Amino acid sequence: MTEDAVPARRASDRGRYGRLSRGRVLASALDLVDREGLSALSMRRLGAELGVEAMALYRYAASKDVLLDGLVEALYLELEERLAAEAKDTADESPAWRSGLHQIARATYEVCLAHPQAVPLLATRMLAVPLARRPLAVLKDHERVFALLREAGLDDARAAVAFRAFTAWLLGYVFAELRPMVDNPDEPDPAFRLGLHRMPPQELPILRAAAPDLAEQGGPGQLAAGLDALLDRLVGT
């Protein structure tokens, strides 16, 4: 039987800390990925983490793909929690819709940097799962962004264009922030630390010169600046 096949018999779901729940399964899966990366995640390994047989997990995630979609859901649920806990900045004089989009972007950035090993799923699973089959937490995030774009005065067609641009900028920025840049973390010399000696200077002179700056994260400040430029172009003030 493959890992993705649903087992014919039931296994006990009483684990090391009591009976399982879907929330506990997803939380443990996310913790495992945070610690060891996506390659470490399997039903067998997750079952060992929870103290149950791997088969017991199939009633909470019917396949490996469903489990991966559950991890995406867990990221967006954490995003919802951050947004709910974050007080609005009363000193911000921007329109409410613009402040709301900045808040979503900043909170998404924070969630992604808290769980960098799971971030690739925001691309791979979104490419594999049609809109209507995405987790509810993901769809609620889409709804939240569209509502703010409507509030900005955009009709459905223009809001769809702005939604795509907002999503592309936000996720693209996160992926650029999380790309590995350091070749040898134990090397004190900056050039060797970045591995510039591996890049032919005659063919890549500009990239070699830019590499030290690329290695520095832009942070939330550059995220916000880029988002404002995008919104100025698509929506206006």
GROMACS elastic network, one bead per residue, 0.5 to 0.9 nm:
[ bonds ]
;  ai    aj funct       b0    kb
    1     4     6  0.81703   500
    1     5     6  0.62815   500
    1     6     6  0.85632   500
    1     7     6  0.79022   500
    2     5     6  0.53709   500
    2     6     6  0.86563   500
    3     6     6  0.80253   500
    3    42     6  0.78258   500
    3    43     6  0.68023   500
    3    44     6  0.82385   500
    3    54     6  0.88236   500
    3    63     6  0.72519   500
    3    64     6  0.70897   500
    4    43     6  0.87746   500
    4    62     6  0.75128   500
    4    64     6  0.55781   500
    4    65     6  0.78704   500
    5    58     6  0.89500   500
    5    62     6  0.79427   500
    5    63     6  0.66898   500
    6    55     6  0.80532   500
    6    58     6  0.65338   500
    6    59     6  0.88127   500
    6    62     6  0.62542   500
    6    63     6  0.70274   500
    7    10     6  0.73234   500
    7    55     6  0.64050   500
    7    58     6  0.75582   500
    9    55     6  0.81403   500
   10    13     6  0.88818   500
   10    55     6  0.70198   500
   10    56     6  0.66796   500
   10    58     6  0.89730   500
   10    59     6  0.87082   500
   11    52     6  0.82556   500
   11    53     6  0.67298   500
   11    54     6  0.83359   500
   11    55     6  0.58633   500
   11    57     6  0.85659   500
   12    15     6  0.79585   500
   12    19     6  0.86635   500
   12    52     6  0.71008   500
   12    53     6  0.74428   500
   12    55     6  0.84659   500
   12    56     6  0.58546   500
   13    18     6  0.82726   500
   13    19     6  0.57048   500
   13    20     6  0.56799   500
   13    21     6  0.86716   500
   13    51     6  0.88662   500
   13    52     6  0.61982   500
   13    53     6  0.77881   500
   13    55     6  0.87733   500
   13    56     6  0.51465   500
   13    57     6  0.73407   500
   14    17     6  0.76450   500
   14    18     6  0.51633   500
   14    20     6  0.60892   500
   14    50     6  0.89641   500
   14    51     6  0.80056   500
   14    52     6  0.67660   500
   14    56     6  0.86397   500
   15    18     6  0.51430   500
   15    19     6  0.57699   500
   15    20     6  0.65138   500
   15    47     6  0.85075   500
   15    50     6  0.56045   500
   15    53     6  0.86300   500
   16    19     6  0.82965   500
   16    49     6  0.85593   500
   16    50     6  0.59143   500
   16    52     6  0.73059   500
   17    20     6  0.81539   500
   17    50     6  0.75700   500
   17    51     6  0.79477   500
   20    23     6  0.82502   500
   20    24     6  0.62711   500
   20    25     6  0.68584   500
   20    50     6  0.82561   500
   20    56     6  0.89015   500
   20    57     6  0.85669   500
   20    60     6  0.88031   500
   21    24     6  0.52074   500
   21    25     6  0.62642   500
   21    26     6  0.87223   500
   21    60     6  0.73851   500
   22    25     6  0.51044   500
   22    26     6  0.62157   500
   22    27     6  0.85024   500
   22    57     6  0.88475   500
   22    59     6  0.87269   500
   22    60     6  0.53815   500
   22    61     6  0.79983   500
   23    26     6  0.52868   500
   23    27     6  0.60123   500
   23    28     6  0.85094   500
   23    74     6  0.85841   500
   24    27     6  0.50463   500
   24    28     6  0.60034   500
   24    29     6  0.84460   500
   24    50     6  0.87613   500
   25    28     6  0.52576   500
   25    29     6  0.61375   500
   25    30     6  0.86586   500
   25    46     6  0.80430   500
   25    47     6  0.88790   500
   25    50     6  0.77972   500
   25    57     6  0.75980   500
   25    60     6  0.74199   500
   25    61     6  0.86285   500
   25    67     6  0.89702   500
   26    30     6  0.60842   500
   26    31     6  0.85017   500
   26    60     6  0.88903   500
   26    67     6  0.75201   500
   26    70     6  0.63662   500
   26    71     6  0.62660   500
   26    73     6  0.88703   500
   26    74     6  0.68763   500
   27    30     6  0.51692   500
   27    31     6  0.61520   500
   27    32     6  0.86302   500
   27    71     6  0.82192   500
   27    74     6  0.74652   500
   28    31     6  0.50131   500
   28    32     6  0.61455   500
   28    33     6  0.86402   500
   28    46     6  0.73174   500
   28    49     6  0.73877   500
   28    50     6  0.74119   500
   29    32     6  0.51077   500
   29    33     6  0.62434   500
   29    34     6  0.85662   500
   29    41     6  0.71218   500
   29    42     6  0.89196   500
   29    46     6  0.63563   500
   29    49     6  0.86616   500
   29    67     6  0.82562   500
   29    68     6  0.89843   500
   29    71     6  0.73346   500
   30    33     6  0.50826   500
   30    34     6  0.60200   500
   30    35     6  0.86019   500
   30    71     6  0.62785   500
   30    74     6  0.77904   500
   30    75     6  0.87563   500
   30   115     6  0.81491   500
   30   118     6  0.74933   500
   31    35     6  0.62514   500
   31    36     6  0.86267   500
   31   115     6  0.88829   500
   32    35     6  0.52078   500
   32    36     6  0.59775   500
   32    37     6  0.71967   500
   32    38     6  0.82437   500
   32    40     6  0.74768   500
   32    41     6  0.69672   500
   32    45     6  0.89730   500
   32    46     6  0.76818   500
   32    49     6  0.82060   500
   33    36     6  0.52355   500
   33    38     6  0.51981   500
   33    39     6  0.79944   500
   33    40     6  0.68569   500
   33    41     6  0.64966   500
   33   115     6  0.83075   500
   33   117     6  0.61662   500
   33   118     6  0.65139   500
   34    37     6  0.59638   500
   34    38     6  0.82203   500
   34   114     6  0.85302   500
   34   115     6  0.58939   500
   34   116     6  0.72642   500
   34   117     6  0.56204   500
   34   118     6  0.69959   500
   35   117     6  0.81846   500
   36    39     6  0.76104   500
   36    40     6  0.59297   500
   36    41     6  0.82724   500
   36   117     6  0.80213   500
   37    40     6  0.57472   500
   37    41     6  0.73737   500
   37   116     6  0.89106   500
   37   117     6  0.52888   500
   37   118     6  0.73813   500
   38    41     6  0.54106   500
   38    42     6  0.87953   500
   38   117     6  0.65813   500
   38   118     6  0.67921   500
   38   120     6  0.89093   500
   39    42     6  0.80339   500
   40    45     6  0.74847   500
   41    44     6  0.83616   500
   41    45     6  0.64272   500
   41    46     6  0.66633   500
   41    64     6  0.89920   500
   42    45     6  0.51831   500
   42    46     6  0.59866   500
   42    47     6  0.83472   500
   42    54     6  0.87072   500
   42    64     6  0.73705   500
   43    46     6  0.51242   500
   43    47     6  0.59241   500
   43    48     6  0.85525   500
   43    53     6  0.87104   500
   43    54     6  0.52137   500
   43    55     6  0.77783   500
   43    57     6  0.70572   500
   43    58     6  0.84002   500
   43    63     6  0.86395   500
   43    64     6  0.72653   500
   43    67     6  0.88376   500
   44    47     6  0.51227   500
   44    48     6  0.63101   500
   44    49     6  0.87745   500
   44    53     6  0.72022   500
   44    55     6  0.82090   500
   45    48     6  0.50713   500
   45    49     6  0.63271   500
   45    50     6  0.88188   500
   45    54     6  0.76992   500
   46    50     6  0.63540   500
   46    51     6  0.85069   500
   46    52     6  0.85667   500
   46    54     6  0.72075   500
   46    57     6  0.83686   500
   47    50     6  0.51331   500
   47    51     6  0.58495   500
   47    53     6  0.54022   500
   47    55     6  0.80536   500
   47    56     6  0.76680   500
   47    57     6  0.69391   500
   48    52     6  0.61170   500
   48    53     6  0.70953   500
   48    54     6  0.75387   500
   49    52     6  0.79321   500
   50    53     6  0.86992   500
   52    55     6  0.81545   500
   52    56     6  0.65202   500
   52    57     6  0.80566   500
   53    56     6  0.55382   500
   53    57     6  0.75655   500
   54    57     6  0.56507   500
   54    58     6  0.75790   500
   55    58     6  0.56726   500
   55    59     6  0.82099   500
   56    59     6  0.65370   500
   56    60     6  0.81260   500
   57    60     6  0.54731   500
   57    61     6  0.61648   500
   57    62     6  0.77310   500
   58    63     6  0.66923   500
   59    62     6  0.60534   500
   60    66     6  0.89654   500
   60    67     6  0.82958   500
   61    64     6  0.72207   500
   61    65     6  0.83450   500
   61    66     6  0.54740   500
   61    67     6  0.52388   500
   61    68     6  0.89499   500
   61    70     6  0.78603   500
   62    65     6  0.82517   500
   62    66     6  0.61866   500
   62    67     6  0.75758   500
   63    66     6  0.51699   500
   63    67     6  0.63568   500
   63    68     6  0.87683   500
   64    68     6  0.62669   500
   64    69     6  0.86855   500
   65    68     6  0.50228   500
   65    69     6  0.62246   500
   65    70     6  0.85101   500
   65   125     6  0.84361   500
   66    69     6  0.50141   500
   66    70     6  0.61238   500
   66    71     6  0.87679   500
   67    71     6  0.64427   500
   67    72     6  0.88982   500
   68    71     6  0.50665   500
   68    72     6  0.65877   500
   68    73     6  0.87100   500
   68   121     6  0.73104   500
   68   125     6  0.75514   500
   69    72     6  0.50723   500
   69    73     6  0.62587   500
   69    74     6  0.86615   500
   69   121     6  0.80135   500
   69   125     6  0.66641   500
   69   129     6  0.86462   500
   69   134     6  0.77087   500
   69   135     6  0.71907   500
   70    74     6  0.61331   500
   70    75     6  0.87246   500
   70   135     6  0.75669   500
   71    75     6  0.63746   500
   71    76     6  0.87826   500
   71   118     6  0.75197   500
   71   121     6  0.79754   500
   72    75     6  0.51943   500
   72    76     6  0.64530   500
   72    77     6  0.86761   500
   72   118     6  0.79063   500
   72   119     6  0.84583   500
   72   121     6  0.65333   500
   72   122     6  0.65807   500
   72   125     6  0.78744   500
   72   135     6  0.78458   500
   72   137     6  0.88698   500
   72   138     6  0.78870   500
   73    76     6  0.51719   500
   73    77     6  0.60609   500
   73    78     6  0.85907   500
   73   134     6  0.84734   500
   73   135     6  0.57436   500
   73   136     6  0.76343   500
   73   137     6  0.59055   500
   73   138     6  0.64963   500
   74    77     6  0.50337   500
   74    78     6  0.62193   500
   74    79     6  0.85948   500
   74   137     6  0.82560   500
   75    78     6  0.51793   500
   75    79     6  0.63050   500
   75    80     6  0.88443   500
   75   108     6  0.87691   500
   75   111     6  0.68602   500
   75   112     6  0.78743   500
   75   115     6  0.81581   500
   75   118     6  0.84056   500
   75   119     6  0.87786   500
   75   137     6  0.88278   500
   75   138     6  0.89574   500
   76    80     6  0.62426   500
   76    81     6  0.86427   500
   76   108     6  0.82206   500
   76   111     6  0.84091   500
   76   135     6  0.89470   500
   76   137     6  0.56463   500
   76   138     6  0.59553   500
   76   140     6  0.89781   500
   76   141     6  0.75481   500
   77    80     6  0.50070   500
   77    81     6  0.63265   500
   77    82     6  0.87216   500
   77   137     6  0.59240   500
   77   138     6  0.82296   500
   78    81     6  0.50199   500
   78    82     6  0.62523   500
   78    83     6  0.86498   500
   78   111     6  0.70451   500
   79    82     6  0.51333   500
   79    83     6  0.62012   500
   79    84     6  0.85918   500
   79   104     6  0.81216   500
   79   107     6  0.62264   500
   79   108     6  0.61311   500
   79   110     6  0.85773   500
   79   111     6  0.63960   500
   79   137     6  0.89895   500
   79   141     6  0.87116   500
   80    83     6  0.51365   500
   80    84     6  0.60828   500
   80    85     6  0.85771   500
   80   107     6  0.87696   500
   80   137     6  0.78739   500
   80   141     6  0.80472   500
   81    84     6  0.51213   500
   81    85     6  0.61339   500
   81    86     6  0.85883   500
   82    85     6  0.51633   500
   82    86     6  0.60437   500
   82   107     6  0.64454   500
   82   108     6  0.88864   500
   82   111     6  0.84773   500
   83    86     6  0.52487   500
   83    87     6  0.82093   500
   83   103     6  0.73723   500
   83   104     6  0.71421   500
   83   107     6  0.67282   500
   84    87     6  0.78557   500
   86    89     6  0.88715   500
   86   103     6  0.85758   500
   86   107     6  0.89891   500
   87    90     6  0.86408   500
   88    91     6  0.88005   500
   88    92     6  0.83656   500
   88    99     6  0.85009   500
   88   100     6  0.87708   500
   88   103     6  0.85964   500
   89    92     6  0.55187   500
   89    93     6  0.89286   500
   89    99     6  0.85881   500
   90    93     6  0.77541   500
   92    95     6  0.84671   500
   92    96     6  0.89810   500
   92    99     6  0.75130   500
   93    96     6  0.84718   500
   93    99     6  0.85975   500
   94    97     6  0.81797   500
   94    98     6  0.63310   500
   94    99     6  0.60625   500
   94   237     6  0.82519   500
   95    98     6  0.54154   500
   95    99     6  0.63092   500
   95   100     6  0.85996   500
   95   152     6  0.84109   500
   95   237     6  0.77766   500
   96    99     6  0.51019   500
   96   100     6  0.59657   500
   96   101     6  0.86606   500
   96   148     6  0.81991   500
   96   151     6  0.84676   500
   96   152     6  0.87183   500
   97   100     6  0.50320   500
   97   101     6  0.63256   500
   97   102     6  0.87213   500
   97   147     6  0.85330   500
   97   149     6  0.68653   500
   97   150     6  0.86351   500
   97   151     6  0.61210   500
   97   152     6  0.60080   500
   98   101     6  0.52179   500
   98   102     6  0.62971   500
   98   103     6  0.86132   500
   98   148     6  0.76328   500
   98   149     6  0.85516   500
   98   152     6  0.78227   500
   98   228     6  0.84139   500
   98   231     6  0.80359   500
   98   237     6  0.83411   500
   99   102     6  0.50794   500
   99   103     6  0.61036   500
   99   104     6  0.87029   500
  100   104     6  0.62807   500
  100   105     6  0.86343   500
  100   145     6  0.83359   500
  100   148     6  0.69659   500
  101   104     6  0.51130   500
  101   105     6  0.61455   500
  101   106     6  0.85815   500
  101   144     6  0.89211   500
  101   145     6  0.67979   500
  101   148     6  0.70690   500
  101   149     6  0.85724   500
  101   166     6  0.86688   500
  101   227     6  0.87187   500
  102   105     6  0.50446   500
  102   106     6  0.60336   500
  102   107     6  0.84873   500
  102   223     6  0.89477   500
  102   224     6  0.66820   500
  102   227     6  0.75375   500
  102   228     6  0.84833   500
  103   106     6  0.52165   500
  103   107     6  0.60704   500
  103   108     6  0.84592   500
  104   107     6  0.52406   500
  104   108     6  0.60009   500
  104   109     6  0.84955   500
  104   141     6  0.86389   500
  104   144     6  0.88564   500
  104   145     6  0.80745   500
  105   108     6  0.51880   500
  105   109     6  0.61416   500
  105   110     6  0.86962   500
  105   166     6  0.87007   500
  105   170     6  0.63818   500
  105   220     6  0.88165   500
  105   223     6  0.78737   500
  105   224     6  0.79405   500
  105   227     6  0.84438   500
  106   109     6  0.50804   500
  106   110     6  0.62718   500
  106   111     6  0.87611   500
  106   220     6  0.64873   500
  106   223     6  0.77888   500
  106   224     6  0.77890   500
  107   110     6  0.50391   500
  107   111     6  0.62196   500
  107   112     6  0.86120   500
  108   111     6  0.51423   500
  108   112     6  0.61522   500
  108   113     6  0.86240   500
  108   170     6  0.81313   500
  108   171     6  0.87633   500
  108   174     6  0.88092   500
  109   112     6  0.51905   500
  109   113     6  0.61993   500
  109   114     6  0.85938   500
  109   170     6  0.77727   500
  109   171     6  0.84134   500
  109   173     6  0.86691   500
  109   174     6  0.64038   500
  109   219     6  0.88324   500
  109   220     6  0.75224   500
  109   223     6  0.86008   500
  110   113     6  0.52106   500
  110   114     6  0.61482   500
  110   115     6  0.87534   500
  110   220     6  0.86946   500
  111   114     6  0.50587   500
  111   115     6  0.63527   500
  111   116     6  0.84799   500
  112   115     6  0.51348   500
  112   116     6  0.55368   500
  112   117     6  0.86709   500
  112   118     6  0.78235   500
  112   119     6  0.60045   500
  112   174     6  0.72013   500
  112   178     6  0.89248   500
  113   116     6  0.52603   500
  113   117     6  0.89908   500
  113   119     6  0.84158   500
  113   174     6  0.80325   500
  113   177     6  0.87519   500
  113   178     6  0.77522   500
  114   117     6  0.89551   500
  115   118     6  0.56484   500
  115   119     6  0.66545   500
  116   119     6  0.51960   500
  116   120     6  0.80149   500
  116   178     6  0.69916   500
  117   120     6  0.70979   500
  117   121     6  0.88273   500
  118   121     6  0.58329   500
  118   122     6  0.77954   500
  119   122     6  0.55326   500
  119   123     6  0.76590   500
  119   174     6  0.85258   500
  119   175     6  0.78717   500
  119   178     6  0.88250   500
  120   123     6  0.55130   500
  120   124     6  0.62820   500
  120   125     6  0.83963   500
  120   175     6  0.81465   500
  121   125     6  0.52985   500
  121   126     6  0.74735   500
  122   125     6  0.60133   500
  122   126     6  0.59745   500
  122   127     6  0.85761   500
  122   171     6  0.80872   500
  123   126     6  0.53193   500
  123   127     6  0.61605   500
  123   128     6  0.87704   500
  123   171     6  0.83887   500
  124   127     6  0.52381   500
  124   128     6  0.64193   500
  124   129     6  0.88409   500
  125   129     6  0.58927   500
  125   134     6  0.88880   500
  126   129     6  0.54090   500
  126   130     6  0.74696   500
  126   131     6  0.82298   500
  126   134     6  0.78965   500
  127   130     6  0.78114   500
  129   132     6  0.82732   500
  129   133     6  0.62287   500
  129   134     6  0.62202   500
  130   133     6  0.54920   500
  130   134     6  0.65895   500
  131   134     6  0.55576   500
  131   139     6  0.78524   500
  132   135     6  0.84211   500
  132   139     6  0.80979   500
  133   136     6  0.85123   500
  134   137     6  0.82888   500
  134   138     6  0.63943   500
  134   139     6  0.66642   500
  135   138     6  0.53627   500
  135   139     6  0.65255   500
  135   140     6  0.87956   500
  136   139     6  0.50084   500
  136   140     6  0.60409   500
  136   141     6  0.85990   500
  137   140     6  0.51103   500
  137   141     6  0.63864   500
  137   142     6  0.88623   500
  138   141     6  0.51692   500
  138   142     6  0.64779   500
  138   143     6  0.87461   500
  139   143     6  0.61345   500
  139   144     6  0.85566   500
  140   144     6  0.60653   500
  140   145     6  0.86976   500
  141   145     6  0.63682   500
  141   146     6  0.86904   500
  142   145     6  0.52914   500
  142   146     6  0.62427   500
  142   147     6  0.86190   500
  142   163     6  0.82601   500
  143   146     6  0.51320   500
  143   147     6  0.60412   500
  143   148     6  0.87070   500
  144   147     6  0.51981   500
  144   148     6  0.64802   500
  144   149     6  0.88369   500
  145   148     6  0.52771   500
  145   149     6  0.63468   500
  145   150     6  0.87023   500
  145   163     6  0.70531   500
  145   166     6  0.87877   500
  146   149     6  0.50134   500
  146   150     6  0.60996   500
  146   151     6  0.85021   500
  146   156     6  0.86849   500
  146   159     6  0.65805   500
  146   160     6  0.78048   500
  146   162     6  0.88168   500
  146   163     6  0.67929   500
  147   150     6  0.50515   500
  147   151     6  0.61681   500
  147   152     6  0.86859   500
  148   152     6  0.62761   500
  148   153     6  0.88989   500
  149   153     6  0.67452   500
  149   154     6  0.59562   500
  149   155     6  0.84293   500
  149   158     6  0.87633   500
  149   159     6  0.57474   500
  149   160     6  0.88829   500
  149   162     6  0.75538   500
  149   163     6  0.77825   500
  149   235     6  0.84403   500
  150   153     6  0.51934   500
  150   154     6  0.50920   500
  150   155     6  0.65348   500
  150   156     6  0.76898   500
  150   159     6  0.67370   500
  151   154     6  0.73466   500
  152   235     6  0.71800   500
  152   236     6  0.88375   500
  152   237     6  0.88557   500
  153   159     6  0.87426   500
  153   235     6  0.81985   500
  154   157     6  0.78277   500
  154   158     6  0.55920   500
  154   159     6  0.53513   500
  154   162     6  0.87471   500
  154   235     6  0.75472   500
  155   158     6  0.54860   500
  155   159     6  0.58568   500
  155   160     6  0.85318   500
  156   159     6  0.50432   500
  156   160     6  0.61069   500
  156   161     6  0.87823   500
  157   160     6  0.52194   500
  157   161     6  0.65855   500
  157   162     6  0.88464   500
  158   161     6  0.51143   500
  158   162     6  0.62173   500
  158   163     6  0.84980   500
  158   234     6  0.83573   500
  158   235     6  0.88525   500
  159   163     6  0.58695   500
  159   164     6  0.85512   500
  160   164     6  0.62428   500
  160   165     6  0.86280   500
  161   164     6  0.53206   500
  161   165     6  0.63161   500
  161   166     6  0.86546   500
  161   234     6  0.83921   500
  162   165     6  0.50310   500
  162   166     6  0.59540   500
  162   167     6  0.84730   500
  162   230     6  0.87237   500
  162   231     6  0.79749   500
  162   234     6  0.64243   500
  162   235     6  0.79327   500
  163   166     6  0.50984   500
  163   167     6  0.60695   500
  163   168     6  0.84426   500
  164   167     6  0.52076   500
  164   168     6  0.59870   500
  164   169     6  0.85332   500
  165   168     6  0.50760   500
  165   169     6  0.60529   500
  165   170     6  0.84735   500
  165   230     6  0.77356   500
  165   234     6  0.87826   500
  166   169     6  0.53043   500
  166   170     6  0.60760   500
  166   171     6  0.85796   500
  166   227     6  0.74300   500
  166   230     6  0.77110   500
  166   231     6  0.82616   500
  167   170     6  0.51997   500
  167   171     6  0.60045   500
  167   172     6  0.80206   500
  168   171     6  0.55468   500
  168   172     6  0.55857   500
  168   173     6  0.81355   500
  169   172     6  0.51456   500
  169   173     6  0.58175   500
  169   174     6  0.85112   500
  169   223     6  0.84979   500
  169   226     6  0.79035   500
  169   227     6  0.73117   500
  169   230     6  0.84030   500
  170   173     6  0.52563   500
  170   174     6  0.63281   500
  170   175     6  0.87642   500
  170   223     6  0.75363   500
  170   227     6  0.79796   500
  171   174     6  0.50244   500
  171   175     6  0.61124   500
  171   176     6  0.85344   500
  172   175     6  0.51388   500
  172   176     6  0.61405   500
  172   177     6  0.85913   500
  173   176     6  0.51141   500
  173   177     6  0.61618   500
  173   178     6  0.87222   500
  173   218     6  0.88200   500
  173   223     6  0.69770   500
  174   177     6  0.50417   500
  174   178     6  0.62642   500
  174   179     6  0.87315   500
  174   223     6  0.87669   500
  175   178     6  0.52107   500
  175   179     6  0.61763   500
  176   179     6  0.54023   500
  176   180     6  0.89510   500
  176   217     6  0.85849   500
  177   180     6  0.85288   500
  177   214     6  0.89454   500
  177   215     6  0.86861   500
  177   216     6  0.83651   500
  177   217     6  0.56244   500
  177   218     6  0.70180   500
  177   219     6  0.78663   500
  178   181     6  0.87308   500
  178   217     6  0.82961   500
  179   215     6  0.89140   500
  180   183     6  0.80880   500
  180   215     6  0.82952   500
  181   194     6  0.64284   500
  181   195     6  0.87856   500
  181   211     6  0.82829   500
  181   214     6  0.78491   500
  181   215     6  0.56015   500
  181   216     6  0.89558   500
  182   185     6  0.61011   500
  182   193     6  0.59359   500
  182   195     6  0.72466   500
  182   215     6  0.74154   500
  183   187     6  0.87640   500
  183   192     6  0.76637   500
  183   193     6  0.56773   500
  183   195     6  0.51667   500
  183   196     6  0.87090   500
  184   187     6  0.55746   500
  184   188     6  0.89069   500
  184   192     6  0.71544   500
  184   194     6  0.66986   500
  184   195     6  0.70198   500
  185   188     6  0.78698   500
  185   193     6  0.59618   500
  185   194     6  0.82995   500
  186   193     6  0.72888   500
  187   190     6  0.74679   500
  187   191     6  0.88934   500
  187   192     6  0.63660   500
  187   194     6  0.87249   500
  188   191     6  0.87857   500
  188   192     6  0.77181   500
  188   193     6  0.64906   500
  189   192     6  0.54562   500
  189   193     6  0.58396   500
  189   194     6  0.86579   500
  190   194     6  0.62121   500
  190   195     6  0.84807   500
  190   196     6  0.88359   500
  190   212     6  0.79592   500
  191   194     6  0.53363   500
  191   195     6  0.61207   500
  191   196     6  0.54336   500
  191   197     6  0.73351   500
  191   212     6  0.81881   500
  192   196     6  0.60466   500
  192   197     6  0.66052   500
  192   198     6  0.89117   500
  193   196     6  0.78980   500
  194   197     6  0.84609   500
  194   211     6  0.76618   500
  194   212     6  0.76515   500
  194   215     6  0.80869   500
  195   198     6  0.56241   500
  195   199     6  0.75157   500
  196   199     6  0.53372   500
  196   200     6  0.82102   500
  196   201     6  0.85997   500
  196   208     6  0.64396   500
  196   211     6  0.80706   500
  197   200     6  0.72534   500
  197   201     6  0.83269   500
  199   202     6  0.89237   500
  199   203     6  0.80851   500
  199   204     6  0.66912   500
  199   205     6  0.87153   500
  199   207     6  0.88160   500
  199   208     6  0.71412   500
  200   203     6  0.55772   500
  200   204     6  0.59376   500
  200   205     6  0.77761   500
  200   208     6  0.86035   500
  201   204     6  0.52015   500
  201   206     6  0.86143   500
  201   207     6  0.89518   500
  201   208     6  0.70998   500
  202   205     6  0.60271   500
  203   206     6  0.87723   500
  204   207     6  0.54046   500
  204   208     6  0.60728   500
  204   209     6  0.86598   500
  205   208     6  0.52498   500
  205   209     6  0.62896   500
  205   210     6  0.87621   500
  206   209     6  0.51556   500
  206   210     6  0.62371   500
  206   211     6  0.86453   500
  207   210     6  0.50296   500
  207   211     6  0.59542   500
  208   211     6  0.52182   500
  208   212     6  0.80062   500
  209   212     6  0.71335   500
  209   213     6  0.83569   500
  210   213     6  0.55192   500
  210   214     6  0.61763   500
  210   215     6  0.87699   500
  211   215     6  0.61085   500
  211   216     6  0.89363   500
  212   215     6  0.51495   500
  212   216     6  0.69151   500
  213   216     6  0.54174   500
  213   217     6  0.84008   500
  214   217     6  0.73235   500
  214   218     6  0.86618   500
  216   219     6  0.88037   500
  218   221     6  0.69248   500
  218   222     6  0.53356   500
  218   223     6  0.71971   500
  219   222     6  0.59112   500
  219   223     6  0.65723   500
  219   224     6  0.89727   500
  220   224     6  0.60774   500
  220   225     6  0.85869   500
  221   224     6  0.52306   500
  221   225     6  0.62592   500
  221   226     6  0.87043   500
  222   226     6  0.60497   500
  222   227     6  0.83952   500
  223   226     6  0.53782   500
  223   227     6  0.61710   500
  223   228     6  0.87156   500
  224   227     6  0.50309   500
  224   228     6  0.61296   500
  224   229     6  0.86577   500
  225   228     6  0.52071   500
  225   229     6  0.63439   500
  225   230     6  0.86973   500
  226   229     6  0.51379   500
  226   230     6  0.62198   500
  226   231     6  0.86679   500
  227   230     6  0.50115   500
  227   231     6  0.60962   500
  227   232     6  0.84735   500
  228   231     6  0.50762   500
  228   232     6  0.59488   500
  228   233     6  0.85347   500
  229   232     6  0.51412   500
  229   233     6  0.63402   500
  229   234     6  0.87770   500
  230   233     6  0.52389   500
  230   234     6  0.62230   500
  230   235     6  0.82791   500
  231   234     6  0.50505   500
  231   235     6  0.52934   500
  231   236     6  0.62520   500
  231   237     6  0.78550   500
  232   235     6  0.56189   500
  232   237     6  0.61821   500
  233   236     6  0.61497   500
